[in-house]
Amino acid sequence: MFNNVQLIGNLTANPELKYIGDSKIAKCEFSLAVNKSYKDKNGNKQKQVSFIQCEAWKRTAEILAEYVTTKRPIMVTGELEQQRWKDKETGKNRSRLVVRVGRLVLLNERNVQSHEEAHLDMMGIETL
């Protein structure tokens, strides 16, 4: 089976970094706003926004928390993961789809400082 997702969008809020478990593994959950433009049956331009839940782990999570803020455009690639749990209050089974990020690309915007880009380049982080 093939499970691959590639998205370009903007963060809806500043990411929050957490360290999980005894081994303190970095985890960052965030929502990505992905825009889609199309023309309706009358030829009018329409815009649709999808909000996609994502999570990054380890060094990718740390980079996200350090360099990415609200509305900064990024591209992520990863895989869809269905998370399942039992609701503690109702006892009902719950689930959600998230993108588990495998690769992060920071996209340029007008106000990105050149020294930040140079620092990322030295660390081996790709910027477009």
N, CA, C and O atoms as a Tinker XYZ file with bonds, in Angstrom:
   512  protein
     1  N      0.833000   -1.181000    0.000000    73     2
     2  CA     0.000000    0.000000    0.000000    64     1     3
     3  C      0.882000    1.251000    0.000000    63     2     4     5
     4  O      1.997000    1.243000    0.523000    81     3
     5  N      0.368000    2.305000   -0.588000    73     3     6
     6  CA     1.090000    3.568000   -0.689000    64     5     7
     7  C      0.332000    4.614000    0.112000    63     6     8     9
     8  O     -0.853000    4.838000   -0.134000    81     7
     9  N      0.983000    5.246000    1.048000    73     7    10
    10  CA     0.362000    6.244000    1.917000    64     9    11
    11  C      1.280000    7.456000    1.942000    63    10    12    13
    12  O      2.237000    7.492000    2.716000    81    11
    13  N      0.999000    8.452000    1.102000    73    11    14
    14  CA     1.861000    9.623000    1.014000    64    13    15
    15  C      0.992000   10.867000    0.834000    63    14    16    17
    16  O      0.072000   10.882000    0.016000    81    15
    17  N      1.291000   11.900000    1.602000    73    15    18
    18  CA     0.558000   13.158000    1.553000    64    17    19
    19  C      1.557000   14.290000    1.381000    63    18    20    21
    20  O      2.612000   14.290000    2.015000    81    19
    21  N      1.233000   15.248000    0.531000    73    19    22
    22  CA     2.051000   16.440000    0.358000    64    21    23
    23  C      1.119000   17.638000    0.405000    63    22    24    25
    24  O      0.165000   17.718000   -0.369000    81    23
    25  N      1.393000   18.578000    1.317000    73    23    26
    26  CA     0.536000   19.747000    1.516000    64    25    27
    27  C      1.369000   21.012000    1.571000    63    26    28    29
    28  O      2.484000   21.013000    2.093000    81    27
    29  N      0.816000   22.095000    1.027000    73    27    30
    30  CA     1.397000   23.424000    1.183000    64    29    31
    31  C      0.325000   24.292000    1.813000    63    30    32    33
    32  O     -0.806000   24.349000    1.333000    81    31
    33  N      0.693000   24.968000    2.895000    73    31    34
    34  CA    -0.268000   25.822000    3.585000    64    33    35
    35  C      0.405000   26.674000    4.631000    63    34    36    37
    36  O      1.630000   26.784000    4.683000    81    35
    37  N     -0.425000   27.278000    5.466000    73    35    38
    38  CA     0.049000   28.159000    6.543000    64    37    39
    39  C     -0.406000   27.611000    7.888000    63    38    40    41
    40  O     -1.509000   27.077000    8.012000    81    39
    41  N      0.448000   27.747000    8.888000    73    39    42
    42  CA     0.051000   27.354000   10.230000    64    41    43
    43  C     -1.064000   28.265000   10.729000    63    42    44    45
    44  O     -1.047000   29.469000   10.477000    81    43
    45  N     -2.028000   27.690000   11.435000    73    43    46
    46  CA    -3.136000   28.483000   11.960000    64    45    47
    47  C     -2.811000   29.088000   13.326000    63    46    48    49
    48  O     -3.497000   30.005000   13.777000    81    47
    49  N     -1.782000   28.583000   13.975000    73    47    50
    50  CA    -1.339000   29.102000   15.277000    64    49    51
    51  C      0.128000   28.741000   15.444000    63    50    52    53
    52  O      0.633000   27.850000   14.760000    81    51
    53  N      0.809000   29.425000   16.344000    73    51    54
    54  CA     2.199000   29.080000   16.617000    64    53    55
    55  C      2.269000   27.663000   17.181000    63    54    56    57
    56  O      1.476000   27.302000   18.051000    81    55
    57  N      3.206000   26.863000   16.693000    73    55    58
    58  CA     3.306000   25.485000   17.177000    64    57    59
    59  C      3.809000   25.437000   18.613000    63    58    60    61
    60  O      4.572000   26.298000   19.050000    81    59
    61  N      3.367000   24.420000   19.332000    73    59    62
    62  CA     3.818000   24.213000   20.711000    64    61    63
    63  C      4.592000   22.913000   20.773000    63    62    64    65
    64  O      4.114000   21.857000   20.358000    81    63
    65  N      5.787000   23.015000   21.297000    73    63    66
    66  CA     6.669000   21.860000   21.411000    64    65    67
    67  C      6.473000   21.197000   22.764000    63    66    68    69
    68  O      6.448000   21.864000   23.798000    81    67
    69  N      6.334000   19.868000   22.746000    73    67    70
    70  CA     6.233000   19.084000   23.974000    64    69    71
    71  C      7.268000   17.975000   23.916000    63    70    72    73
    72  O      7.654000   17.519000   22.840000    81    71
    73  N      7.705000   17.552000   25.084000    73    71    74
    74  CA     8.608000   16.419000   25.168000    64    73    75
    75  C      7.865000   15.292000   25.876000    63    74    76    77
    76  O      7.362000   15.462000   26.987000    81    75
    77  N      7.804000   14.144000   25.216000    73    75    78
    78  CA     6.959000   13.031000   25.641000    64    77    79
    79  C      7.796000   11.927000   26.280000    63    78    80    81
    80  O      8.873000   11.583000   25.792000    81    79
    81  N      7.282000   11.378000   27.378000    73    79    82
    82  CA     7.864000   10.195000   27.995000    64    81    83
    83  C      9.185000   10.433000   28.696000    63    82    84    85
    84  O      9.695000   11.551000   28.752000    81    83
    85  N      9.723000    9.347000   29.229000    73    83    86
    86  CA    10.990000    9.398000   29.958000    64    85    87
    87  C     12.158000    9.759000   29.054000    63    86    88    89
    88  O     13.122000   10.385000   29.495000    81    87
    89  N     12.071000    9.363000   27.785000    73    87    90
    90  CA    13.164000    9.649000   26.866000    64    89    91
    91  C     13.074000   11.046000   26.270000    63    90    92    93
    92  O     13.941000   11.454000   25.497000    81    91
    93  N     12.015000   11.787000   26.635000    73    91    94
    94  CA    11.848000   13.193000   26.220000    64    93    95
    95  C     11.905000   13.365000   24.698000    63    94    96    97
    96  O     12.708000   14.144000   24.185000    81    95
    97  N     11.056000   12.639000   23.991000    73    95    98
    98  CA    10.981000   12.746000   22.536000    64    97    99
    99  C     10.154000   13.975000   22.178000    63    98   100   101
   100  O      9.051000   14.164000   22.690000    81    99
   101  N     10.702000   14.815000   21.289000    73    99   102
   102  CA    10.025000   16.048000   20.880000    64   101   103
   103  C      8.807000   15.721000   20.022000    63   102   104   105
   104  O      8.868000   14.876000   19.129000    81   103
   105  N      7.692000   16.411000   20.310000    73   103   106
   106  CA     6.460000   16.252000   19.532000    64   105   107
   107  C      5.833000   17.628000   19.362000    63   106   108   109
   108  O      5.779000   18.419000   20.304000    81   107
   109  N      5.363000   17.902000   18.157000    73   107   110
   110  CA     4.726000   19.175000   17.856000    64   109   111
   111  C      3.454000   18.899000   17.055000    63   110   112   113
   112  O      3.516000   18.345000   15.958000    81   111
   113  N      2.304000   19.285000   17.604000    73   111   114
   114  CA     1.043000   19.171000   16.886000    64   113   115
   115  C      0.668000   20.544000   16.364000    63   114   116   117
   116  O      0.859000   21.548000   17.049000    81   115
   117  N      0.128000   20.589000   15.134000    73   115   118
   118  CA    -0.269000   21.867000   14.560000    64   117   119
   119  C     -1.341000   21.653000   13.510000    63   118   120   121
   120  O     -1.549000   20.541000   13.026000    81   119
   121  N     -2.013000   22.732000   13.171000    73   119   122
   122  CA    -3.042000   22.714000   12.139000    64   121   123
   123  C     -2.545000   23.533000   10.958000    63   122   124   125
   124  O     -2.029000   24.638000   11.127000    81   123
   125  N     -2.706000   22.982000    9.765000    73   123   126
   126  CA    -2.256000   23.622000    8.543000    64   125   127
   127  C     -3.484000   24.030000    7.726000    63   126   128   129
   128  O     -4.340000   23.200000    7.420000    81   127
   129  N     -3.560000   25.325000    7.378000    73   127   130
   130  CA    -4.638000   25.825000    6.530000    64   129   131
   131  C     -4.201000   25.696000    5.074000    63   130   132   133
   132  O     -3.211000   26.299000    4.660000    81   131
   133  N     -4.940000   24.912000    4.308000    73   131   134
   134  CA    -4.619000   24.653000    2.904000    64   133   135
   135  C     -5.737000   25.246000    2.054000    63   134   136   137
   136  O     -6.903000   24.882000    2.207000    81   135
   137  N     -5.376000   26.162000    1.158000    73   135   138
   138  CA    -6.357000   26.862000    0.325000    64   137   139
   139  C     -6.553000   26.155000   -1.007000    63   138   140   141
   140  O     -5.621000   25.584000   -1.574000    81   139
   141  N     -7.787000   26.210000   -1.491000    73   139   142
   142  CA    -8.125000   25.682000   -2.809000    64   141   143
   143  C     -9.003000   26.714000   -3.498000    63   142   144   145
   144  O     -9.998000   27.168000   -2.932000    81   143
   145  N     -8.635000   27.087000   -4.721000    73   143   146
   146  CA    -9.435000   28.018000   -5.507000    64   145   147
   147  C    -10.047000   27.274000   -6.681000    63   146   148   149
   148  O     -9.416000   26.400000   -7.276000    81   147
   149  N    -11.282000   27.628000   -7.007000    73   147   150
   150  CA   -11.963000   27.012000   -8.137000    64   149   151
   151  C    -13.064000   27.949000   -8.616000    63   150   152   153
   152  O    -13.419000   28.914000   -7.940000    81   151
   153  N    -13.589000   27.649000   -9.780000    73   151   154
   154  CA   -14.710000   28.419000  -10.311000    64   153   155
   155  C    -15.981000   27.599000  -10.177000    63   154   156   157
   156  O    -16.004000   26.412000  -10.505000    81   155
   157  N    -17.034000   28.235000   -9.694000    73   155   158
   158  CA   -18.309000   27.537000   -9.571000    64   157   159
   159  C    -18.993000   27.429000  -10.933000    63   158   160   161
   160  O    -18.440000   27.854000  -11.947000    81   159
   161  N    -20.187000   26.864000  -10.950000    73   159   162
   162  CA   -20.862000   26.625000  -12.231000    64   161   163
   163  C    -21.216000   27.911000  -12.966000    63   162   164   165
   164  O    -21.473000   27.881000  -14.169000    81   163
   165  N    -21.234000   29.053000  -12.255000    73   163   166
   166  CA   -21.498000   30.345000  -12.880000    64   165   167
   167  C    -20.221000   31.075000  -13.293000    63   166   168   169
   168  O    -20.285000   32.198000  -13.791000    81   167
   169  N    -19.063000   30.447000  -13.089000    73   167   170
   170  CA   -17.799000   31.054000  -13.473000    64   169   171
   171  C    -17.219000   31.984000  -12.424000    63   170   172   173
   172  O    -16.214000   32.648000  -12.677000    81   171
   173  N    -17.836000   32.043000  -11.245000    73   171   174
   174  CA   -17.337000   32.892000  -10.158000    64   173   175
   175  C    -16.224000   32.174000   -9.402000    63   174   176   177
   176  O    -16.329000   30.986000   -9.098000    81   175
   177  N    -15.162000   32.910000   -9.106000    73   175   178
   178  CA   -14.045000   32.336000   -8.368000    64   177   179
   179  C    -14.458000   32.099000   -6.909000    63   178   180   181
   180  O    -14.991000   32.986000   -6.243000    81   179
   181  N    -14.200000   30.899000   -6.447000    73   179   182
   182  CA   -14.520000   30.516000   -5.075000    64   181   183
   183  C    -13.238000   30.083000   -4.367000    63   182   184   185
   184  O    -12.273000   29.657000   -5.003000    81   183
   185  N    -13.248000   30.198000   -3.054000    73   183   186
   186  CA   -12.090000   29.793000   -2.261000    64   185   187
   187  C    -12.576000   28.871000   -1.149000    63   186   188   189
   188  O    -13.562000   29.151000   -0.468000    81   187
   189  N    -11.867000   27.780000   -0.988000    73   187   190
   190  CA   -12.191000   26.826000    0.063000    64   189   191
   191  C    -10.940000   26.596000    0.903000    63   190   192   193
   192  O     -9.849000   26.422000    0.360000    81   191
   193  N    -11.092000   26.595000    2.209000    73   191   194
   194  CA    -9.961000   26.355000    3.101000    64   193   195
   195  C    -10.212000   25.066000    3.865000    63   194   196   197
   196  O    -11.280000   24.871000    4.445000    81   195
   197  N     -9.216000   24.190000    3.858000    73   195   198
   198  CA    -9.271000   22.967000    4.660000    64   197   199
   199  C     -8.244000   23.096000    5.777000    63   198   200   201
   200  O     -7.128000   23.567000    5.558000    81   199
   201  N     -8.630000   22.678000    6.961000    73   199   202
   202  CA    -7.731000   22.716000    8.115000    64   201   203
   203  C     -7.313000   21.280000    8.417000    63   202   204   205
   204  O     -8.137000   20.447000    8.793000    81   203
   205  N     -6.031000   21.008000    8.247000    73   203   206
   206  CA    -5.495000   19.652000    8.349000    64   205   207
   207  C     -4.650000   19.531000    9.610000    63   206   208   209
   208  O     -3.712000   20.301000    9.815000    81   207
   209  N     -4.987000   18.565000   10.447000    73   207   210
   210  CA    -4.211000   18.313000   11.664000    64   209   211
   211  C     -2.937000   17.561000   11.305000    63   210   212   213
   212  O     -2.968000   16.584000   10.557000    81   211
   213  N     -1.816000   18.029000   11.848000    73   211   214
   214  CA    -0.512000   17.421000   11.572000    64   213   215
   215  C      0.250000   17.238000   12.873000    63   214   216   217
   216  O     -0.029000   17.897000   13.875000    81   215
   217  N      1.214000   16.331000   12.838000    73   215   218
   218  CA     2.135000   16.204000   13.965000    64   217   219
   219  C      3.528000   15.872000   13.439000    63   218   220   221
   220  O      3.701000   15.100000   12.496000    81   219
   221  N      4.498000   16.483000   14.083000    73   219   222
   222  CA     5.905000   16.251000   13.748000    64   221   223
   223  C      6.602000   15.726000   14.997000    63   222   224   225
   224  O      6.195000   16.027000   16.120000    81   223
   225  N      7.644000   14.945000   14.794000    73   223   226
   226  CA     8.366000   14.317000   15.893000    64   225   227
   227  C      9.861000   14.615000   15.802000    63   226   228   229
   228  O     10.379000   14.976000   14.745000    81   227
   229  N     10.517000   14.459000   16.904000    73   227   230
   230  CA    11.978000   14.551000   17.039000    64   229   231
   231  C     12.511000   15.882000   16.507000    63   230   232   233
   232  O     11.952000   16.934000   16.819000    81   231
   233  N     13.576000   15.854000   15.712000    73   231   234
   234  CA    14.233000   17.092000   15.270000    64   233   235
   235  C     13.306000   17.944000   14.397000    63   234   236   237
   236  O     13.363000   19.173000   14.454000    81   235
   237  N     12.460000   17.309000   13.596000    73   235   238
   238  CA    11.509000   18.057000   12.774000    64   237   239
   239  C     10.576000   18.880000   13.657000    63   238   240   241
   240  O     10.261000   20.022000   13.323000    81   239
   241  N     10.139000   18.326000   14.756000    73   239   242
   242  CA     9.274000   19.046000   15.701000    64   241   243
   243  C     10.006000   20.243000   16.303000    63   242   244   245
   244  O      9.422000   21.317000   16.445000    81   243
   245  N     11.269000   20.068000   16.654000    73   243   246
   246  CA    12.046000   21.160000   17.232000    64   245   247
   247  C     12.266000   22.281000   16.228000    63   246   248   249
   248  O     12.174000   23.457000   16.583000    81   247
   249  N     12.553000   21.932000   14.985000    73   247   250
   250  CA    12.751000   22.945000   13.939000    64   249   251
   251  C     11.457000   23.714000   13.702000    63   250   252   253
   252  O     11.468000   24.938000   13.570000    81   251
   253  N     10.349000   22.992000   13.649000    73   251   254
   254  CA     9.052000   23.634000   13.452000    64   253   255
   255  C      8.777000   24.657000   14.556000    63   254   256   257
   256  O      8.379000   25.789000   14.280000    81   255
   257  N      8.992000   24.253000   15.792000    73   255   258
   258  CA     8.720000   25.137000   16.925000    64   257   259
   259  C      9.649000   26.346000   16.943000    63   258   260   261
   260  O      9.248000   27.426000   17.376000    81   259
   261  N     10.883000   26.177000   16.479000    73   259   262
   262  CA    11.856000   27.259000   16.525000    64   261   263
   263  C     11.709000   28.255000   15.374000    63   262   264   265
   264  O     11.890000   29.456000   15.574000    81   263
   265  N     11.386000   27.777000   14.184000    73   263   266
   266  CA    11.446000   28.631000   12.997000    64   265   267
   267  C     10.106000   28.959000   12.341000    63   266   268   269
   268  O     10.051000   29.846000   11.489000    81   267
   269  N      9.045000   28.281000   12.705000    73   267   270
   270  CA     7.769000   28.476000   12.020000    64   269   271
   271  C      6.774000   29.137000   12.957000    63   270   272   273
   272  O      6.573000   28.691000   14.086000    81   271
   273  N      6.156000   30.203000   12.475000    73   271   274
   274  CA     5.135000   30.912000   13.242000    64   273   275
   275  C      3.839000   30.956000   12.435000    63   274   276   277
   276  O      3.794000   30.546000   11.275000    81   275
   277  N      2.800000   31.458000   13.070000    73   275   278
   278  CA     1.495000   31.576000   12.430000    64   277   279
   279  C      1.625000   32.267000   11.083000    63   278   280   281
   280  O      2.337000   33.262000   10.944000    81   279
   281  N      0.936000   31.735000   10.109000    73   279   282
   282  CA     0.857000   32.262000    8.745000    64   281   283
   283  C      2.123000   32.075000    7.923000    63   282   284   285
   284  O      2.155000   32.503000    6.769000    81   283
   285  N      3.167000   31.457000    8.462000    73   283   286
   286  CA     4.362000   31.172000    7.659000    64   285   287
   287  C      4.045000   30.014000    6.728000    63   286   288   289
   288  O      3.579000   28.969000    7.182000    81   287
   289  N      4.290000   30.180000    5.426000    73   287   290
   290  CA     4.006000   29.081000    4.506000    64   289   291
   291  C      5.042000   27.966000    4.627000    63   290   292   293
   292  O      6.246000   28.213000    4.689000    81   291
   293  N      4.542000   26.742000    4.658000    73   291   294
   294  CA     5.409000   25.571000    4.709000    64   293   295
   295  C      4.850000   24.494000    3.781000    63   294   296   297
   296  O      3.680000   24.522000    3.399000    81   295
   297  N      5.705000   23.561000    3.435000    73   295   298
   298  CA     5.268000   22.359000    2.745000    64   297   299
   299  C      5.639000   21.176000    3.632000    63   298   300   301
   300  O      6.751000   21.100000    4.154000    81   299
   301  N      4.711000   20.274000    3.790000    73   299   302
   302  CA     4.986000   19.058000    4.547000    64   301   303
   303  C      4.679000   17.856000    3.666000    63   302   304   305
   304  O      3.752000   17.878000    2.856000    81   303
   305  N      5.461000   16.828000    3.838000    73   303   306
   306  CA     5.143000   15.531000    3.259000    64   305   307
   307  C      5.143000   14.540000    4.404000    63   306   308   309
   308  O      5.881000   14.688000    5.378000    81   307
   309  N      4.316000   13.544000    4.270000    73   307   310
   310  CA     4.217000   12.556000    5.329000    64   309   311
   311  C      3.193000   11.508000    4.963000    63   310   312   313
   312  O      2.923000   11.256000    3.789000    81   311
   313  N      2.632000   10.907000    5.987000    73   311   314
   314  CA     1.623000    9.876000    5.750000    64   313   315
   315  C      0.421000   10.107000    6.643000    63   314   316   317
   316  O      0.529000   10.664000    7.736000    81   315
   317  N     -0.731000    9.665000    6.150000    73   315   318
   318  CA    -1.949000    9.743000    6.949000    64   317   319
   319  C     -1.919000    8.663000    8.014000    63   318   320   321
   320  O     -1.529000    7.523000    7.760000    81   319
   321  N     -2.337000    9.045000    9.204000    73   319   322
   322  CA    -2.406000    8.086000   10.304000    64   321   323
   323  C     -3.752000    8.260000   10.996000    63   322   324   325
   324  O     -4.132000    9.375000   11.354000    81   323
   325  N     -4.467000    7.167000   11.182000    73   323   326
   326  CA    -5.719000    7.246000   11.921000    64   325   327
   327  C     -5.443000    6.910000   13.379000    63   326   328   329
   328  O     -5.015000    5.805000   13.712000    81   327
   329  N     -5.698000    7.889000   14.238000    73   327   330
   330  CA    -5.481000    7.688000   15.669000    64   329   331
   331  C     -6.818000    7.316000   16.312000    63   330   332   333
   332  O     -7.848000    7.928000   16.031000    81   331
   333  N     -6.784000    6.310000   17.172000    73   331   334
   334  CA    -8.006000    5.818000   17.821000    64   333   335
   335  C     -7.827000    5.837000   19.338000    63   334   336   337
   336  O     -6.745000    5.565000   19.857000    81   335
   337  N     -8.920000    6.165000   20.034000    73   335   338
   338  CA    -8.905000    6.153000   21.492000    64   337   339
   339  C    -10.340000    6.035000   22.003000    63   338   340   341
   340  O    -11.299000    6.194000   21.247000    81   339
   341  N    -10.465000    5.759000   23.271000    73   339   342
   342  CA   -11.775000    5.673000   23.910000    64   341   343
   343  C    -11.969000    6.937000   24.739000    63   342   344   345
   344  O    -11.134000    7.264000   25.582000    81   343
   345  N    -13.066000    7.645000   24.501000    73   343   346
   346  CA   -13.386000    8.876000   25.232000    64   345   347
   347  C    -13.584000    8.538000   26.707000    63   346   348   349
   348  O    -14.391000    7.672000   27.048000    81   347
   349  N    -12.849000    9.219000   27.575000    73   347   350
   350  CA   -12.908000    8.930000   29.009000    64   349   351
   351  C    -14.252000    9.289000   29.627000    63   350   352   353
   352  O    -14.690000    8.636000   30.574000    81   351
   353  N    -14.914000   10.320000   29.103000    73   351   354
   354  CA   -16.199000   10.757000   29.674000    64   353   355
   355  C    -17.369000    9.917000   29.190000    63   354   356   357
   356  O    -18.232000    9.537000   29.981000    81   355
   357  N    -17.404000    9.625000   27.887000    73   355   358
   358  CA   -18.556000    8.915000   27.317000    64   357   359
   359  C    -18.318000    7.431000   27.117000    63   358   360   361
   360  O    -19.272000    6.664000   26.992000    81   359
   361  N    -17.062000    7.013000   27.085000    73   359   362
   362  CA   -16.743000    5.621000   26.827000    64   361   363
   363  C    -16.837000    5.236000   25.356000    63   362   364   365
   364  O    -16.626000    4.075000   25.005000    81   363
   365  N    -17.151000    6.199000   24.495000    73   363   366
   366  CA   -17.287000    5.923000   23.062000    64   365   367
   367  C    -15.921000    5.888000   22.387000    63   366   368   369
   368  O    -14.981000    6.569000   22.795000    81   367
   369  N    -15.847000    5.065000   21.338000    73   367   370
   370  CA   -14.625000    5.022000   20.528000    64   369   371
   371  C    -14.548000    6.280000   19.681000    63   370   372   373
   372  O    -15.545000    6.705000   19.096000    81   371
   373  N    -13.384000    6.864000   19.616000    73   371   374
   374  CA   -13.152000    8.087000   18.834000    64   373   375
   375  C    -11.972000    7.849000   17.903000    63   374   376   377
   376  O    -11.157000    6.953000   18.121000    81   375
   377  N    -11.899000    8.674000   16.859000    73   375   378
   378  CA   -10.753000    8.602000   15.957000    64   377   379
   379  C    -10.601000    9.926000   15.230000    63   378   380   381
   380  O    -11.530000   10.730000   15.165000    81   379
   381  N     -9.404000   10.135000   14.680000    73   379   382
   382  CA    -9.134000   11.301000   13.848000    64   381   383
   383  C     -7.993000   10.954000   12.903000    63   382   384   385
   384  O     -7.145000   10.113000   13.200000    81   383
   385  N     -7.997000   11.625000   11.759000    73   383   386
   386  CA    -6.902000   11.486000   10.803000    64   385   387
   387  C     -5.917000   12.627000   11.003000    63   386   388   389
   388  O     -6.321000   13.784000   11.124000    81   387
   389  N     -4.637000   12.311000   11.038000    73   387   390
   390  CA    -3.592000   13.321000   11.106000    64   389   391
   391  C     -2.533000   12.991000   10.068000    63   390   392   393
   392  O     -2.382000   11.845000    9.645000    81   391
   393  N     -1.803000   14.026000    9.668000    73   391   394
   394  CA    -0.642000   13.816000    8.810000    64   393   395
   395  C      0.570000   13.717000    9.719000    63   394   396   397
   396  O      0.884000   14.655000   10.452000    81   395
   397  N      1.239000   12.598000    9.673000    73   395   398
   398  CA     2.481000   12.425000   10.429000    64   397   399
   399  C      3.612000   12.893000    9.515000    63   398   400   401
   400  O      3.944000   12.235000    8.530000    81   399
   401  N      4.190000   14.033000    9.855000    73   399   402
   402  CA     5.146000   14.717000    8.992000    64   401   403
   403  C      6.471000   13.963000    8.952000    63   402   404   405
   404  O      7.051000   13.631000    9.986000    81   403
   405  N      6.932000   13.702000    7.732000    73   403   406
   406  CA     8.233000   13.083000    7.539000    64   405   407
   407  C      9.257000   14.075000    7.033000    63   406   408   409
   408  O     10.455000   13.927000    7.276000    81   407
   409  N      8.771000   15.106000    6.314000    73   407   410
   410  CA     9.672000   16.108000    5.739000    64   409   411
   411  C      9.004000   17.471000    5.822000    63   410   412   413
   412  O      7.806000   17.610000    5.574000    81   411
   413  N      9.794000   18.467000    6.172000    73   411   414
   414  CA     9.332000   19.842000    6.314000    64   413   415
   415  C     10.173000   20.729000    5.406000    63   414   416   417
   416  O     11.402000   20.645000    5.411000    81   415
   417  N      9.501000   21.589000    4.619000    73   415   418
   418  CA    10.209000   22.569000    3.794000    64   417   419
   419  C      9.660000   23.939000    4.163000    63   418   420   421
   420  O      8.455000   24.177000    4.079000    81   419
   421  N     10.550000   24.838000    4.572000    73   419   422
   422  CA    10.156000   26.205000    4.901000    64   421   423
   423  C     10.133000   27.006000    3.608000    63   422   424   425
   424  O     11.134000   27.069000    2.894000    81   423
   425  N      9.006000   27.609000    3.309000    73   423   426
   426  CA     8.863000   28.384000    2.084000    64   425   427
   427  C      9.145000   29.846000    2.361000    63   426   428   429
   428  O      8.867000   30.343000    3.452000    81   427
   429  N      9.697000   30.539000    1.372000    73   427   430
   430  CA    10.028000   31.953000    1.529000    64   429   431
   431  C      8.786000   32.829000    1.591000    63   430   432   433
   432  O      7.750000   32.510000    1.008000    81   431
   433  N      8.911000   33.919000    2.295000    73   431   434
   434  CA     7.939000   34.993000    2.281000    64   433   435
   435  C      8.732000   36.294000    2.328000    63   434   436   437
   436  O      9.932000   36.274000    2.605000    81   435
   437  N      8.095000   37.401000    2.067000    73   435   438
   438  CA     8.817000   38.671000    1.926000    64   437   439
   439  C      9.636000   39.057000    3.140000    63   438   440   441
   440  O     10.725000   39.607000    2.980000    81   439
   441  N      9.160000   38.795000    4.350000    73   439   442
   442  CA     9.847000   39.309000    5.525000    64   441   443
   443  C     10.758000   38.299000    6.229000    63   442   444   445
   444  O     11.127000   38.512000    7.384000    81   443
   445  N     11.124000   37.209000    5.558000    73   443   446
   446  CA    12.042000   36.250000    6.163000    64   445   447
   447  C     13.444000   36.844000    6.130000    63   446   448   449
   448  O     13.904000   37.301000    5.084000    81   447
   449  N     14.111000   36.837000    7.258000    73   447   450
   450  CA    15.443000   37.438000    7.334000    64   449   451
   451  C     16.476000   36.498000    6.733000    63   450   452   453
   452  O     16.421000   35.285000    6.937000    81   451
   453  N     17.421000   37.071000    5.987000    73   451   454
   454  CA    18.406000   36.252000    5.270000    64   453   455
   455  C     19.299000   35.462000    6.226000    63   454   456   457
   456  O     19.718000   34.355000    5.890000    81   455
   457  N     19.602000   36.003000    7.410000    73   455   458
   458  CA    20.471000   35.251000    8.322000    64   457   459
   459  C     19.771000   34.003000    8.847000    63   458   460   461
   460  O     20.427000   33.001000    9.129000    81   459
   461  N     18.449000   34.050000    8.982000    73   459   462
   462  CA    17.699000   32.870000    9.401000    64   461   463
   463  C     17.805000   31.786000    8.335000    63   462   464   465
   464  O     17.999000   30.614000    8.657000    81   463
   465  N     17.679000   32.170000    7.070000    73   463   466
   466  CA    17.791000   31.221000    5.965000    64   465   467
   467  C     19.192000   30.615000    5.920000    63   466   468   469
   468  O     19.337000   29.412000    5.704000    81   467
   469  N     20.214000   31.430000    6.121000    73   467   470
   470  CA    21.590000   30.937000    6.103000    64   469   471
   471  C     21.815000   29.935000    7.233000    63   470   472   473
   472  O     22.487000   28.921000    7.044000    81   471
   473  N     21.252000   30.220000    8.406000    73   471   474
   474  CA    21.385000   29.319000    9.549000    64   473   475
   475  C     20.722000   27.974000    9.246000    63   474   476   477
   476  O     21.283000   26.921000    9.547000    81   475
   477  N     19.524000   28.013000    8.650000    73   475   478
   478  CA    18.834000   26.787000    8.298000    64   477   479
   479  C     19.619000   26.002000    7.261000    63   478   480   481
   480  O     19.686000   24.775000    7.334000    81   479
   481  N     20.217000   26.697000    6.294000    73   479   482
   482  CA    21.009000   26.037000    5.263000    64   481   483
   483  C     22.203000   25.308000    5.877000    63   482   484   485
   484  O     22.533000   24.196000    5.464000    81   483
   485  N     22.843000   25.926000    6.848000    73   483   486
   486  CA    23.983000   25.298000    7.524000    64   485   487
   487  C     23.556000   24.041000    8.262000    63   486   488   489
   488  O     24.337000   23.101000    8.411000    81   487
   489  N     22.306000   24.031000    8.726000    73   487   490
   490  CA    21.791000   22.873000    9.466000    64   489   491
   491  C     21.287000   21.780000    8.521000    63   490   492   493
   492  O     20.903000   20.701000    8.971000    81   491
   493  N     21.286000   22.055000    7.210000    73   491   494
   494  CA    20.820000   21.064000    6.253000    64   493   495
   495  C     19.318000   21.080000    6.037000    63   494   496   497
   496  O     18.758000   20.114000    5.519000    81   495
   497  N     18.652000   22.171000    6.430000    73   495   498
   498  CA    17.213000   22.317000    6.231000    64   497   499
   499  C     16.978000   23.030000    4.926000    63   498   500   501
   500  O     17.535000   24.102000    4.692000    81   499
   501  N     16.151000   22.442000    4.064000    73   499   502
   502  CA    15.902000   23.003000    2.748000    64   501   503
   503  C     14.900000   24.166000    2.828000    63   502   504   505
   504  O     13.890000   24.070000    3.525000    81   503
   505  N     15.181000   25.249000    2.121000    73   503   506
   506  CA    14.249000   26.354000    1.996000    64   505   507
   507  C     14.009000   26.634000    0.525000    63   506   508   509
   508  O     14.920000   26.506000   -0.293000    81   507
   509  N     12.792000   27.014000    0.189000    73   507   510
   510  CA    12.463000   27.339000   -1.196000    64   509   511
   511  C     12.010000   28.774000   -1.283000    63   510   512
   512  O     11.683000   29.254000   -2.369000    81   511
